[in-house]
């Protein structure tokens, strides 16, 4: 789940994904150290690729029960160490999402990672099946149902979910009709197996890795399935790995995450340094201002001058939720609020309408495959109605969205594999790093991951807000802890806290 790349929307939507297919069951542990096709590396051609980076396509089984059967292509990339004498292995960047592109992640931050790790690794990554340059997945979902507010299925102003339930059913049915075997193969466990095939293709006995957001769960699943093949393992911004809920729990936790992170935005918005753009004289006045503004837009939406589309209370809430991912996004929300509070309620808004573009078919399909293939969701619509009502009362900032219905409620098949239970069985080689006020993967959920891993892990908590820590927030203490671990193998002796 990253906020500083094209995956921002994917991260924000990760737990509200669409549905429609069945994961591929695998009885065996998956890839072993048997030969696979050599990788035909070539210079990466995509815009923004890191200079010197190489790309290739890795064939992997569509169904790991049939290793000689149909294959799908996994787009992979590599940025070689610039200090061969210091090289100790390969460091895998596991992107967030579900649906984040690892190839884009390497292009965006590969040079920074190589510098921070002093050339100790070839930096490598992959696009999970269905994503980016890998074999595509497609649900054939209508454009209106691929818009952010549609996929998030925000409850109506009165808390009703009937519109969201109807949309969720449409998406699930489209995925069932159109997704096919590729969609049915999209699971976190299959992503872990694909990662291990990549390890074999690279000729590495072990991998080191940095997983971020959803990538922490994919990384934890790999470390559970293949513990002896992990070297130095970093989980940056983790969610609760409870196998009975997995993504449903991550979505539910976002309500508290927004409550935790909003005060940081409020302090920023009330800072005298904002000048004429200051929203309030006191930080404590910003939250009631936001709630009142959203409620008024529920009753009477404003209109964007450039598109004629409405600014509803839910669109304001969506911008708020995504703006909390990092302070560089605070102006997105502040600008919108400033536009609403100035001028007549009948005047069109002159600011640009946010979130106008629908997500791609690939993004929607990967959400479907991962979110709904990994674990069964409740099917009783009334249970979601009750959950939304309770969540709206407890967490008015998010107005019940984290508890709302998703297409997973109308999933056509049961998951073929049980979700992975993360345990303390395995080498003690994991370092977790976490912001204290994370809006997407709140700290209390990360503590559940820490508890599950036991002595396998150490946790570095940063007294800061935002989503994503290492090389993102500029916190020298946490950056140093992760970088030193990756270079030297030394972790803090015990869980520790870095000042923001």
FENNORWO-V720045 format. One record per residue. RES is the residue in three letters. SS is DSSP state (H for helix, E for strand, L for the rest). Layout:
res=<RES RES>
ss=<SS SS>
This chain:
res=<UNK UNK UNK UNK UNK UNK UNK UNK UNK UNK UNK UNK UNK UNK UNK UNK UNK UNK UNK UNK UNK UNK UNK UNK UNK UNK UNK UNK UNK UNK UNK UNK UNK UNK UNK UNK UNK UNK UNK UNK UNK UNK UNK UNK UNK UNK UNK UNK UNK UNK UNK UNK UNK UNK UNK UNK UNK UNK UNK UNK UNK UNK UNK UNK UNK UNK UNK UNK UNK UNK UNK UNK UNK UNK UNK UNK UNK UNK UNK UNK UNK UNK UNK UNK UNK UNK UNK UNK UNK UNK UNK UNK UNK UNK UNK UNK UNK UNK UNK UNK UNK UNK UNK UNK UNK UNK UNK UNK UNK UNK UNK UNK UNK UNK UNK UNK UNK UNK UNK UNK UNK UNK UNK UNK UNK UNK UNK UNK UNK UNK UNK UNK UNK UNK UNK UNK UNK UNK UNK UNK UNK UNK UNK UNK UNK UNK UNK UNK UNK UNK UNK UNK UNK UNK UNK UNK UNK UNK UNK UNK UNK UNK UNK UNK UNK UNK UNK UNK UNK UNK UNK UNK UNK UNK UNK UNK UNK UNK UNK UNK UNK UNK UNK UNK UNK UNK UNK UNK UNK UNK UNK UNK UNK UNK UNK UNK UNK UNK UNK UNK UNK UNK UNK UNK UNK UNK UNK UNK UNK UNK UNK UNK UNK UNK UNK UNK UNK UNK UNK UNK UNK UNK UNK UNK UNK UNK UNK UNK UNK UNK UNK UNK UNK UNK UNK UNK UNK UNK UNK UNK UNK UNK UNK UNK UNK UNK UNK UNK UNK UNK UNK UNK UNK UNK UNK UNK UNK UNK UNK UNK UNK UNK UNK UNK UNK UNK UNK UNK UNK UNK UNK UNK UNK UNK UNK UNK UNK UNK UNK UNK UNK UNK UNK UNK UNK UNK UNK UNK UNK UNK UNK UNK UNK UNK UNK UNK UNK UNK UNK UNK UNK UNK UNK UNK UNK UNK UNK UNK UNK UNK UNK UNK UNK UNK UNK UNK UNK UNK UNK UNK UNK UNK UNK UNK UNK UNK UNK UNK UNK UNK UNK UNK UNK UNK UNK UNK UNK UNK UNK UNK UNK UNK UNK UNK UNK UNK UNK UNK UNK UNK UNK UNK UNK UNK UNK UNK UNK UNK UNK UNK UNK UNK UNK UNK UNK UNK UNK UNK UNK UNK UNK UNK UNK UNK UNK UNK UNK UNK UNK UNK UNK UNK UNK UNK UNK UNK UNK UNK UNK UNK UNK UNK UNK UNK UNK UNK UNK UNK UNK UNK UNK UNK UNK UNK UNK UNK UNK UNK UNK UNK UNK UNK UNK UNK UNK UNK UNK UNK UNK UNK UNK UNK UNK UNK UNK UNK UNK UNK UNK UNK UNK UNK UNK UNK UNK UNK UNK UNK UNK UNK UNK UNK UNK UNK UNK UNK UNK UNK UNK UNK UNK UNK UNK UNK UNK UNK UNK UNK UNK UNK UNK UNK UNK UNK UNK UNK UNK UNK UNK UNK UNK UNK UNK UNK UNK UNK UNK UNK UNK UNK UNK UNK UNK UNK UNK UNK UNK UNK UNK UNK UNK UNK UNK UNK UNK UNK UNK UNK UNK UNK>
ss=<L L L L L L L H H H H H H H H H L L L L L L L L L L L L L L L L L L L L L L L L L E E L L L L L L L L L L E E E E E E E E L L L L L L L L L E E E E E E E E E L L L L H H H L L E E E E E E L L L L L L E H H H H H H H H H H H H H H H L L L L E E E E E E E L L E L L L L L E L L L L L L H H H H L H H H H H L L L L L L L L L H H H H H H H H H H H H H H H H H L H H H H H L L L H H H H H H H H H H H H H H H L L L L E E E E E E L H H H H H H H H H H H H L H H H E E E E E E E L L L L L L L L L L H H H H H H H H H H H H H H H H H H H H H H H L L H H H H H H L L L L L L H H H H H H H H H H H H H H H H L L E E E L L L L L E E L H H H H H H H H H H H L L L H H H H H H H H H H H H H H H L L L L L L L E L L L L L L L L L L L H H H H H H H H H H H H H L L L L L L L H H H H H H H H H H H H H H L L L L L L H H H L L L H H H H L L L L L L L L L L L L L L L L L L L E E E E E E E E L L L L L H H H H H H H H H H H H H H E E E E E E E E E L L L L L L L L L L H H H H H H H H H H H H H L L L L L L L E E E L L>
